[in-house]
Amino acid sequence: MADCRGLDLASGRRLRTRVAGIFLFLPLLARLRFDQIVQRAGYPGSQMVPAVAALLSLLALKLLDKERHSHISDFNFDEALGLFAGLNILPKATFATDYSYRTQRCHQQQLLSGWISALAPLLFPHGKIFSLDFHAIPFRGDPAALDNHFLPRRGKAGPSVLSFFAQESESRVLCYANANLTRADQPGELMKFVEFWRGLTGDDPEWLYFDSKVVPYPELSRLNQRGIHFVTIRRRGAAVIRRLRRLPTQTWQRAVIDTPKRCHQQIRFVDERVRLPGYEGEIRQLAVDGLGREQPTLFVSNDLAETARSLIIRYAGRNAVEDGLGTSVNFFHLDCLASEVRLNVDLDAALTVLANGCYRWLARQLHGFDKTAPKKVYRKFVETGGQVEVQSDRILVRFDKRSHNPILREAELDKGCPPIPWLGDRPVTFVYP
């Protein structure tokens, strides 16, 4: 039975595990003071399983590429993983499933605030450009009281939990999530992220990239009034397309988008000012032909000084958030928690942000792997067996022989590792054969 009071930290104790690589994340968690972040967030806990141990147990499933909470049973006899979470063993599947129903949205908000405040100086100290997008997490049970949202994999709308994510564009780190949304909440979620970021840094974001379905036109006007630059696309109305097709040929300007590996580089565009319903004043519209679409793509932005070519390249960076969400679905299994209780899914979305940050940090420390996808980092480094030894002054992790161990040795992840409170205030040390 999982119980932190049964954790044996006697010197000389040795534990064998097939996923010793999960201890590679401990230096980051200790440096960010993960225990204090969880305590300030106010998560529920008990004498047997404190809040920190509960969150670490659920986070371990994300870090180890496990789809469902029931898969925690695969590690019920792995005492080393229990040690990672500050327990004698990991809790049972019933606890992992039940715990998320005991949380509230305010817990996730405080967790994300503390996590991003601590992580940002390490990965994106000057984060000012963000890509935003919604993602519908399908519900696979009987018909429930959930809104219908379009599900790309099914090609149709269906009952689903709507989630919202924000990604820092340069580092590609997820920095915000909210799955406690209804269709009525969707229009105002962008401004909630703006307020979230302002609460962390004291400043509004400088640039936001998002799809046309993220916010209505009145919300664009609010962004403009706050001095936040944005680039988005406008839906192609039949009347707009007819007007563009009737324009003289000399009205269209030409440009070259020489991004490496880009298929369509020769484009033509019309740069004009238009009025949109609910938007105060005029807004800049770029009608771009030659991007591989039958009809021109309509970009809208409140930045009047940037060149048309730069704005188009800027918006192309929004694809990074779609890649990030694709990774979250495929590796962190964001779509696998099917529940009609939004708060249950909300905790899973917040843990996805934490797991994404852990892997982005680990990849950044490994020379030549800074842009590597989490699945590859997991396969080459985290999915490594080894032996964990409890010593009087440290936790010693001896990894099995693997061809990528020299890269870990060069990274010196344990250098300057602070004491880990849930491991008896011992630091962790790694040994590579």
Secondary structure in CASP SS format (residue, H / E / C, confidence):
PFRMAT SS
TARGET T0000
AUTHOR 0000-0000-0000
METHOD secondary structure of the structure
MODEL  1
M C 1.00
A C 1.00
D C 1.00
C H 1.00
R H 1.00
G H 1.00
L C 1.00
D C 1.00
L C 1.00
A C 1.00
S C 1.00
G C 1.00
R E 1.00
R E 1.00
L E 1.00
R E 1.00
T E 1.00
R C 1.00
V C 1.00
A H 1.00
G H 1.00
I H 1.00
F H 1.00
L H 1.00
F H 1.00
L H 1.00
P H 1.00
L H 1.00
L H 1.00
A H 1.00
R H 1.00
L C 1.00
R C 1.00
F H 1.00
D H 1.00
Q H 1.00
I H 1.00
V H 1.00
Q H 1.00
R H 1.00
A H 1.00
G C 1.00
Y C 1.00
P C 1.00
G C 1.00
S C 1.00
Q C 1.00
M C 1.00
V C 1.00
P C 1.00
A H 1.00
V H 1.00
A H 1.00
A H 1.00
L H 1.00
L H 1.00
S H 1.00
L H 1.00
L H 1.00
A H 1.00
L H 1.00
K H 1.00
L H 1.00
L C 1.00
D C 1.00
K C 1.00
E C 1.00
R C 1.00
H H 1.00
S H 1.00
H H 1.00
I H 1.00
S H 1.00
D H 1.00
F H 1.00
N C 1.00
F C 1.00
D C 1.00
E H 1.00
A H 1.00
L H 1.00
G H 1.00
L H 1.00
F H 1.00
A C 1.00
G C 1.00
L C 1.00
N C 1.00
I C 1.00
L C 1.00
P C 1.00
K C 1.00
A H 1.00
T H 1.00
F H 1.00
A H 1.00
T H 1.00
D H 1.00
Y H 1.00
S H 1.00
Y H 1.00
R H 1.00
T C 1.00
Q C 1.00
R H 1.00
C H 1.00
H H 1.00
Q H 1.00
Q H 1.00
Q H 1.00
L H 1.00
L H 1.00
S H 1.00
G H 1.00
W H 1.00
I H 1.00
S H 1.00
A H 1.00
L H 1.00
A H 1.00
P H 1.00
L H 1.00
L H 1.00
F C 1.00
P C 1.00
H C 1.00
G C 1.00
K C 1.00
I E 1.00
F E 1.00
S E 1.00
L E 1.00
D E 1.00
F E 1.00
H E 1.00
A E 1.00
I E 1.00
P E 1.00
F C 1.00
R C 1.00
G C 1.00
D C 1.00
P C 1.00
A C 1.00
A C 1.00
L C 1.00
D C 1.00
N E 1.00
H E 1.00
F E 1.00
L E 1.00
P C 1.00
R C 1.00
R C 1.00
G C 1.00
K E 1.00
A E 1.00
G E 1.00
P E 1.00
S E 1.00
V E 1.00
L E 1.00
S E 1.00
F E 1.00
F E 1.00
A E 1.00
Q E 1.00
E E 1.00
S C 1.00
E C 1.00
S C 1.00
R C 1.00
V E 1.00
L E 1.00
C E 1.00
Y E 1.00
A E 1.00
N E 1.00
A E 1.00
N E 1.00
L E 1.00
T C 1.00
R H 1.00
A H 1.00
D H 1.00
Q H 1.00
P H 1.00
G H 1.00
E H 1.00
L H 1.00
M H 1.00
K H 1.00
F H 1.00
V H 1.00
E H 1.00
F H 1.00
W H 1.00
R H 1.00
G H 1.00
L H 1.00
T H 1.00
G C 1.00
D C 1.00
D C 1.00
P C 1.00
E C 1.00
W E 1.00
L E 1.00
Y E 1.00
F E 1.00
D C 1.00
S C 1.00
K C 1.00
V C 1.00
V C 1.00
P C 1.00
Y H 1.00
P H 1.00
E H 1.00
L H 1.00
S H 1.00
R H 1.00
L H 1.00
N H 1.00
Q H 1.00
R C 1.00
G C 1.00
I C 1.00
H E 1.00
F E 1.00
V E 1.00
T E 1.00
I E 1.00
R E 1.00
R C 1.00
R C 1.00
G C 1.00
A H 1.00
A H 1.00
V H 1.00
I H 1.00
R H 1.00
R H 1.00
L H 1.00
R H 1.00
R C 1.00
L C 1.00
P C 1.00
T H 1.00
Q H 1.00
T H 1.00
W C 1.00
Q E 1.00
R E 1.00
A E 1.00
V E 1.00
I C 1.00
D C 1.00
T C 1.00
P C 1.00
K C 1.00
R C 1.00
C C 1.00
H C 1.00
Q C 1.00
Q E 1.00
I E 1.00
R E 1.00
F E 1.00
V E 1.00
D E 1.00
E E 1.00
R E 1.00
V E 1.00
R C 1.00
L C 1.00
P C 1.00
G C 1.00
Y C 1.00
E C 1.00
G C 1.00
E C 1.00
I E 1.00
R E 1.00
Q E 1.00
L E 1.00
A E 1.00
V E 1.00
D E 1.00
G C 1.00
L C 1.00
G C 1.00
R C 1.00
E C 1.00
Q C 1.00
P C 1.00
T E 1.00
L E 1.00
F E 1.00
V E 1.00
S E 1.00
N C 1.00
D C 1.00
L C 1.00
A C 1.00
E C 1.00
T C 1.00
A H 1.00
R H 1.00
S H 1.00
L H 1.00
I H 1.00
I H 1.00
R H 1.00
Y H 1.00
A H 1.00
G C 1.00
R C 1.00
N H 1.00
A H 1.00
V H 1.00
E H 1.00
D H 1.00
G H 1.00
L H 1.00
G H 1.00
T H 1.00
S H 1.00
V H 1.00
N H 1.00
F C 1.00
F C 1.00
H C 1.00
L H 1.00
D H 1.00
C H 1.00
L C 1.00
A C 1.00
S C 1.00
E C 1.00
V C 1.00
R H 1.00
L H 1.00
N H 1.00
V H 1.00
D H 1.00
L H 1.00
D H 1.00
A H 1.00
A H 1.00
L H 1.00
T H 1.00
V H 1.00
L H 1.00
A H 1.00
N H 1.00
G H 1.00
C H 1.00
Y H 1.00
R H 1.00
W H 1.00
L H 1.00
A H 1.00
R H 1.00
Q H 1.00
L C 1.00
H C 1.00
G C 1.00
F C 1.00
D C 1.00
K C 1.00
T C 1.00
A C 1.00
P H 1.00
K H 1.00
K H 1.00
V H 1.00
Y H 1.00
R H 1.00
K H 1.00
F H 1.00
V H 1.00
E C 1.00
T C 1.00
G C 1.00
G E 1.00
Q E 1.00
V E 1.00
E E 1.00
V E 1.00
Q C 1.00
S C 1.00
D C 1.00
R C 1.00
I E 1.00
L E 1.00
V E 1.00
R E 1.00
F E 1.00
D C 1.00
K C 1.00
R C 1.00
S C 1.00
H C 1.00
N H 1.00
P H 1.00
I H 1.00
L H 1.00
R H 1.00
E H 1.00
A H 1.00
E C 1.00
L C 1.00
D C 1.00
K C 1.00
G C 1.00
C C 1.00
P C 1.00
P C 1.00
I E 1.00
P H 1.00
W H 1.00
L H 1.00
G C 1.00
D C 1.00
R E 1.00
P C 1.00
V E 1.00
T E 1.00
F E 1.00
V E 1.00
Y C 1.00
P C 1.00
END
